[in-house]
Amino acid sequence: MKSLKMKLPKLHKVILFLGIMVSIFSFMKKPQDRNASLRLELFSSDVEQSVDFYTQILNFSIEGNSTNQSYQQVTKGSVILGIGPEAKMSENHYLRLKGNDSRRGIGVEIVLEVDDVLASYQQVKRSGYPIHAELQDRPWGLTDFRLIDPDGYYIRITSRKD
């Protein structure tokens, strides 16, 4: 009986020590941004037309019951796009088109990774929406096709890397 009493306090000390060590290591670990996500905000000359493109052609879901002309969010999986009117941008906004420039998103390629790139391609083909670059296998091992949205944003729809 005496040996059990001696072992029990040691067991408590071991459990306490392990608990402290777990706490210390959990604080030392690099924090994970599990709640981080990406939302792209696209400025549009016609919010309704853009929302129709993303919901009807690319199968995004609309947030809410109808298109909000001031700002409309559409989602597909973990992809979030906010579509807002170009007209509400301030005159000196960095992204406001200037002069004769009509191309949006210069230097940015919106890449949408999908589970079934062939099904996505066929859906766009059936819709009649113009495809900028046809479905093809790429040297880097993925298959993709490319579109230009109604406001000129360049979109690549691609398979996922295994």
C-alpha positions in Angstrom: 0.0 0.0 0.0 2.9 2.3 0.8 4.4 1.9 -2.6 1.1 2.9 -4.3 1.0 6.1 -2.2 4.6 6.8 -3.3 3.8 6.2 -7.0 0.6 8.2 -7.1 2.3 11.6 -6.2 5.0 10.8 -8.8 2.3 10.1 -11.4 0.6 13.4 -10.6 3.9 15.2 -11.0 4.5 13.5 -14.4 1.0 14.4 -15.6 1.4 18.0 -14.4 4.8 18.1 -16.1 3.4 16.8 -19.4 0.5 19.3 -19.3 2.9 22.2 -18.8 5.2 21.0 -21.6 2.2 20.6 -24.0 1.1 24.2 -23.1 4.6 25.6 -23.7 5.0 23.9 -27.0 1.6 25.0 -28.2 2.6 28.6 -27.6 5.9 28.1 -29.3 4.4 26.6 -32.5 4.1 29.0 -35.4 0.5 30.1 -35.6 -1.5 28.6 -38.4 -3.8 30.9 -40.4 -6.5 28.3 -40.7 -9.1 31.0 -40.9 -7.3 32.9 -43.7 -9.0 33.1 -47.1 -8.7 35.0 -50.2 -11.3 37.4 -51.6 -10.7 39.2 -54.8 -12.5 42.4 -55.4 -13.3 43.1 -59.1 -14.4 46.5 -60.3 -17.0 46.2 -63.0 -18.6 48.5 -65.5 -21.8 46.5 -65.1 -22.2 44.6 -61.8 -25.3 42.6 -63.0 -23.5 41.4 -66.1 -20.4 40.3 -64.1 -22.5 38.5 -61.5 -24.4 36.8 -64.3 -21.1 35.7 -65.9 -19.7 34.2 -62.6 -23.0 32.6 -61.6 -24.3 31.3 -64.9 -21.1 30.6 -66.9 -18.7 29.6 -64.0 -21.3 28.2 -61.6 -20.5 30.5 -58.6 -23.3 31.1 -56.0 -24.7 34.5 -55.3 -24.8 35.7 -51.7 -28.4 36.9 -51.1 -31.5 36.7 -53.2 -30.7 39.3 -55.8 -27.8 41.3 -57.2 -26.8 44.2 -55.0 -25.6 46.9 -57.5 -23.4 48.5 -54.8 -21.4 45.4 -54.0 -22.1 41.7 -54.7 -20.3 38.7 -53.3 -20.2 35.4 -55.3 -18.6 32.2 -54.1 -17.4 28.9 -55.4 -16.0 26.5 -52.8 -13.5 28.7 -50.8 -13.2 31.2 -53.6 -14.8 34.6 -52.9 -15.2 37.3 -55.4 -16.6 40.7 -54.5 -18.0 42.6 -57.5 -18.4 46.3 -57.2 -19.2 49.2 -59.6 -16.3 51.0 -61.2 -18.4 54.2 -61.1 -18.2 54.3 -57.3 -14.4 54.3 -57.2 -12.7 57.6 -56.3 -11.1 59.5 -59.1 -7.6 58.9 -57.7 -8.1 55.2 -56.9 -5.0 53.2 -57.9 -7.1 50.7 -59.9 -9.3 53.2 -61.8 -8.8 53.0 -65.5 -7.1 56.0 -67.0 -7.3 57.6 -70.4 -7.9 55.1 -73.2 -6.9 52.1 -71.1 -9.7 49.5 -71.1 -8.0 46.4 -69.9 -8.6 45.5 -66.3 -6.4 43.4 -64.0 -3.2 44.0 -66.0 -0.5 41.7 -64.5 -3.0 39.5 -62.7 -4.2 36.1 -63.8 -7.2 34.8 -61.8 -6.6 31.0 -61.5 -9.6 28.9 -60.6 -8.6 25.3 -59.6 -11.5 22.9 -60.1 -12.0 19.2 -59.5 -13.2 18.4 -63.1 -11.7 20.8 -65.6 -13.3 19.0 -68.5 -16.8 19.4 -67.0 -16.1 23.1 -66.5 -14.9 23.5 -70.0 -17.9 21.7 -71.4 -20.2 23.9 -69.3 -18.6 27.1 -70.7 -18.7 25.7 -74.3 -22.5 24.9 -73.9 -23.1 28.4 -72.7 -21.7 29.8 -75.9 -19.4 32.2 -74.0 -16.2 32.8 -76.0 -13.1 30.9 -74.8 -9.8 32.7 -75.1 -7.6 29.6 -75.1 -9.0 26.1 -75.6 -8.6 23.2 -73.2 -5.1 21.8 -73.4 -2.5 19.9 -71.4 0.3 22.2 -70.2 4.0 21.3 -69.9 3.8 21.8 -66.1 1.4 18.8 -65.9 -2.0 20.5 -65.6 -4.8 20.9 -68.0 -6.5 24.3 -68.4 -8.5 26.7 -70.6 -8.7 30.5 -70.4 -11.5 33.1 -70.6 -11.8 36.9 -70.4 -14.7 38.0 -68.2 -17.1 40.7 -69.4 -14.8 43.4 -67.9 -11.6 42.1 -69.3 -10.2 40.1 -66.3 -8.1 37.2 -67.4 -9.2 33.8 -66.0 -7.5 30.5 -66.2 -9.6 27.5 -65.2 -7.3 24.6 -64.3 -7.1 21.1 -63.0 -5.6 20.5 -59.6 -2.1 19.2 -59.0 -2.1 15.7 -57.5 
